[in-house]
């Protein structure tokens, strides 16, 4: 626990003014979690993954996407439209109501 020390200082007007000294507490943060061991298999895997990402390859572990697939082509077109500033509306376009002409029934 920190303790506060007080000193009294007399001024010329004979007033007593308390002076408070504040103790500063330095906190040392220790790195939490598992320690990093240079040269370990895990560090080698992480370094290899960082190199692949820096080279422009995907960093994910999943199945790679095929840029010639129909979905990837649709996504590329959509990204191009967004980059051009075209507003893309969600969902299917509205159906226009077609009114039928009144039918006369003859008896």
N, C-alpha and C positions, 0 to 999 in steps of 0.2 A: 504494500500500500504506500502511496505517496503521502508525505506529510507537508503541510503548509507552514512555512516559517514566516513570522511577522516581525517587523522591526518598527520601532517608533522613531520618528524624526521630528526634532523640534524646529519650528520656524521662528522667524523674528517676531511674529505677532503672538508668540507663546501658545500657538495652537498645536495640538498633537495630531499628526496625520499618520495613520498606519500604512506601512508599505508591505505589500504582499508579494512574496517571491513564488513563482509558479515553477514547479519541477517539471521538466520535459521528460517524457518517456519515449525512448526509442524502441520501435518494434522491429524485430528481425523476422522476416518471413522466410520460412523454409519451404522448399519446393515439395508439394504434396504428391502422393502417388508412387507408382513404381519407379525406381531409379533407372536412368538410361545407361545401358552398357554399350559402349562403342564397340563395333565389331561383332555384335550378336546377330543371330539369324533374323530377328525381328527388325533390327535397324537396317540390315541389308535389304530386306523386302520393302521397307518404307522408302529407302533411297532409290531402289529400282522403280518403284511406283512414281516417285517424284520426277525421275528422269523421263518416264513415259509421258507423263502429263506435260512436262516442259517441251517434249518433242512434238506435242500436238495430238497424241493418242488419247483415247478415252481413259479416264481414271477409274471407271466403274468396273465391277466384277461380273456384271451380267452379260447377256448375249448382245453382241454388237448389232447395231441397226444396219439395214441394207439401204443405201441411199437411192437405189433404183426401184424400191418398192412403191406401190401406189400410195400408201399412207405417207411415206417420207416425202414423196413428190407433192402431195397435197399440203403438207406442213411447210415445205419450202415455198410454195406459191403463197400461202397465207402469210408467211414471214416477209416475203417480198412486197405484198400488198400493204402490210403494216408499216414497212420501212418507207414506202412511197407516200404514206399518209392517207391511204384509202380506209374509210370506216367500214368495218366488217360487222354485220348484224348477225346475231346468234339465231340459230334455228332455221326452220324452213320458211320460205317466203309466204306472205299472206295469200290466202285464196280469195279470188275476186268473186263476189256474189253475182250470179247470173240470174236475172229475173226472167221467168218464162212469160211469154205473151198469153193474155187471157184467151182461153179456148171457148168458143161458142158452141153450145150444144143445141142441135135442132131436133125437134121431136117428130 
